[in-house]
């Protein structure tokens, strides 16, 4: 009676591409209690329409054998189609995108694998739309791609779920959506949605009458009028829900059931009581399981994961008690998703950002096994976690720079962390960045004070070292090389502690110069001592002139050395030698005079004793020669 008391109208168009190949297919069946609508799009254009047609026929057949709009039933229909494509006898593996819509004439639920699309309009507004199972759609969900760019994005046909998939075939099954009179649904393949955007479709349905064929024709005209160059095969189907079924016997059915129950109770009181109690308990458990199951989904969609966990655990427990493997499997996948999200939220709250990121990434992966629920919330949390981690990465980098006393670079990192934290309303991160800044300024002030104190100490030490070096210079100028060496050595130690390489080099050179001068002085002192020794030897031998010569040489060397003590000693020796020379010369004169006197006396005696003979020799006066002088 449902079908007879509702008005569902369906119209569609399906056209081949320019090569007269139509790789799309559409089919539907409307039974008394349920109706099923299927559109499929063959993925590989090199294969004829076998994939799409086989998928539609298999789903319609499976639905007809066991009509239902439960999630598990729709999933079974899709899996049957997937197996059929995998088992098909074809040179190339068959693959297809598919949308299945099942309705009980009151509500609808859809299942999807790939990028065939569904749109549901109410009063001219879009109320429901499917989401492609493609990499491009994931980029849209991650806000890395604008939705209006999806139809032309290069990854729009890069699917992670499709019919003909050998492993990990996990189609998306929607929740139930209640229909209203005058609702309209559109089913389409990529040949249409790539060239007719959602805005144009919305306008077409806003102006629609109650005849779906008019809308189909209008949309097809819009597609063909655009004359797209790469137009392939396309399928567009519309379902107008002009009148939704209303059950008139609901109250009477309840009353009849009660009367039957009362009759049974009257006939078989004990047995009936037991059966009713068992039945009611099981029904309550089933109802409670389904309610908890649906509540889980709704709480996930509302981002209330604490309540979703409670409901999911209840649903899972009831499913295990009732032996409902389908609900148990779904609830188990939901629970794993929920637990990952809650663990991520707890880690994020506790500041364990690396763990939070890991949990949210795990939740993102789990979402694919849980009908892609919570993707937006997880993406937002991942972005938030990444920003929090960025704040603390900048603070950590600032700490490293501060430890290396790169205060300006550290301040830049702390300020950037504070700005980012303020931008994302991250109070804890902002407070930590401010605390790091305050500590940085305190450390910087302390370091500056220490530097000033060290500079003062260095200046004092440099002044002291310079004073000692000046003392060395004065001693050096006066020729006091040993004293100068002592001052220079002390100053060198002080400048070495100050690590003043210029002064170290200068003092090292001065000490080397002093060493050279002292070596020269030692050689001169040895030379002077040699002269003095020779002088003494000559003096001892009575050679006063030679002794004087050597003492004069020694005196010149001691004068050059500036050795006043030795100079005085040599001078005194010279005075002694001078006295010896004078006495020697006096003795020699006396001896000469005495010898001369004695010779004169001898000559005179000789003249007196013997007369001089006469001689004819001329006189000295006559010859003109002078007379010899006497020696002495």
Secondary structure, DSSP 8 states (H G I E B T S, - for coil): -TTTTSEEEEEEEEE--TTS---EEEEEEE-SS-EEEEEEEES-TTS-THHHHHHHHHHHHHHHHS---SHHHHHHHHHHHHHHHHHS--SS---EEEEEEEE-SSEEEEEEESS-EEEEEETTEEEEE----BHHHHHHHTTSS-GGGGGG-TTTT-BSS-BT-SS----EE---EE--TTEEEEEE-HHHHTTS-HHHHHHHHHT--S-HHHHHHHHHHHHHHTT-TT---EEEEEEEEEE----TTHHHHHHHHHHHHHHHHHHSHHHHHHHHHHHHHHHHHHHHHHHHHHHHHHHHHTT-HHHHHHHHHHHHHHHHHHT-HHHHHHHHHHHHHHHHHHHHHHHHHTT-HHHHHHHHHHHHHHHTTTTTTTHHHHHHHHHHHHHHHHHHHHHHHHHHHHHTT-HHHHHHHHHHHHHHHHHTT-HHHHHHHHHHHHHHHHHHHHHHHHHHHHHHHHHHHHHHHHHHHHHHHHHHHTT-HHHHHHHHHHHHHHHHHHT-HHHHHHHHHHHHHHHHHHHHHHHHHHHHHHHHHHHHHHHHTT-HHHHHHHHHHHHHHHHHHT-HHHHHHHHHHHHHHHHHHHHHHHHHHHHHHHHHHHHHHHHHHHHHHS------S--HHHHT--------
